[in-house]
Amino acid sequence: MAIRTTLKMGEPRLLQQALPVTAFDTPELHELIADLRDTMVALNGAGLAAPQIGVSQQVVIFSVTDNPRYPDAEAVPETVLINPTLTPLSETQDEAWEGCLSVPGMRGLVPRYTHLRYQGFDQFGNAIDRTVSGFHARVVQHEVDHLWGILYPMRIRDLRYFGFTEILFPHLGATAADD
């Protein structure tokens, strides 16, 4: 379909709560998902939320197979998740480095739950109910945060661990710097 422009941190629409999807399996929803997928793939993203392309809908897509931005990440199956709810399955969190297509060229050390359940729907209205951990749990939390108007720098506990990728990780070169 189309590669869309991603909104950058500072854009007020990124701070708004997205509206729930009320109609599934529509041409408009399928077009939105195709645009999200095309944009995510073109930018080597691990995921993308509708608000990042200026659409106030509770729709995210994520997938990690062989991503140069996350060379050591475990595989995450392509998922379209609509109107999600997240339920942490323990209080255990870990901190790991995250980047974001809406915060290009930067990374931060972000705490996330290590084990959670997510529920929602696919684009056809079929229920999704998964229990995940590790990088999969991190990716879904990051993307769903966008639906609530939260960008990952808002979750960083210590801003000494937030900066430009090229400075923090000079050994990764331009691949990682182009978040």
N, C-alpha and C positions, 0 to 999 in steps of 0.2 A: 504494500500500500504506500506508506510514506514515512520518511525519516523526519521526525518532528524536532523542533528546537526545544532544548531542555531549559527550564527556568533555573536561574541561579540564585543562591542564597542572597537574601536582601529583597527579593520579589515578594510582596505581601501575600500573593496567592498561595505561596508555599507554607504559610503560617495558618491557613484556614483549615477547618475540619471539612473533609469531603462528604458529599451527600451519598446516601445509600443508593444502590442500583435497585430500581423497582420493576424493570422489564428485562427479561433474559431472552437470549436467542433472537436478537433483533439485528438488522443490518448495521445500525449505528454502533451497537456494542461490538459486533464482530470487526467493524472498521477500526474502532478504538483499540481493540486488542492487537490487530495486525500492525497498527502504527506503533504501539508500545513495543511489540516484538521487534519490528524493523529498527526502531531507534535503539533499543537495548543492544541488539546484535551489532549494529554499526558502530556503537560507542564502546564495545567490549564490556558492557555492564553485566553485573550478576543479577540485576533486577531493575525494575522501573515501575513507578506508581503513576497513575493517571494525573494527579496534581502536578507532577514534575513536567508534564507537557501542557499544563494549563487547563486540565479538565477536572472539574470538581465532582469526581465519582469515586466510590470505594472499589477501585480495581487496581490490582497489582499483578505483575508477571515477574517470575524469577526462574533462573536456570543457570547452572554452572556445569560445564563439561570440560573444556580445555580453554581456560581463560587466561590470557597473558597478564592480566591485572591481579589474578589470584592463582599463581602457578602451583602452589602447594595445597590448594583447597580440595576437599572431597567433592565428589559429584553431587549435584542437586538436580532432581528431575524438573523438566520444564513444567511450571504450574501457573495457571491463571486462577487467581483467588479473588473472589468478590464478596463484599460485605463480611469481612473476616472478624473473628474473635480469637484472642490468644489467651491461653490459660497456662501460666507457669506450673510445672509439675514438681518443682522443688524451689527452695529459696536460693540455691546455688547459682552464682554468676561467675563469669570470667571476663577478663578484659582482653580485647584483641584490637588490632588495627583495622580501621574501616576507612573507606573512601566513599565518595558519592558523586554521581554525575551532576548534581546541583551544587556541589562544592568542589569544583575542578582543581586539580593540582595539589590537593591537601589530603592529609590523613590525620586520624586521631585515635587514641586509645579509648575504647568505648566498652563499658560494662553491659553485658547481656545475660539473660537467663540461659543456662546450658541445656535445659530439657523442658520442652513445652508441648502443648497440644494446640493445634490450630484447626479452626472450623470455618466454613464459609461455603461458597458455591462456585462452580465453574460457569463458563459463559452460557451454558445451556440450562442452568438452574439446577444441575445435579449437585447434591451435597458432597462436600469434602470434609473429611475428619481424619487428621494425621497426628501422630505423636512423633516428634523429631528431637534431635540433639545436635550438638556440635555446630559446624558451619551452616548447616541447613537451618537450624534454629536461629542463628545470628542473622542470616539473610532475610528470613521472613519477618523477624522483629524490625529490622532496618526498614524494609519496604512498607510494612503496616504503619510504622511511625509516620510516614509521609501522609497517610490518610488522616492523621490526627493533628497535622501541622507541626510535627516535630522533626527537626533535622539533627543528624548525629552529633554535631558540636554541642547541642543543648544537653546531651547526656554525658559528656566528658567530665570526669571528676577533677582532673588536674590539667590545666591548660598548658603545663610544661610539655605535655604529651599530645600536642596538636600543632601541626605545622605543614610546611610545604613538603610534598613527597620527595622532590629532588634533593632537599636538604636532609630530611630524615633518613632516606634510603638511597643514597647516591649510587649504590651498586646495582639498583634496579633499572636505571637509565630512563629513557623517554617512555617506555611502555607503561610503567606505573605512574609516571608523572602526568599523564594525560587523563587523569580520572575525570 
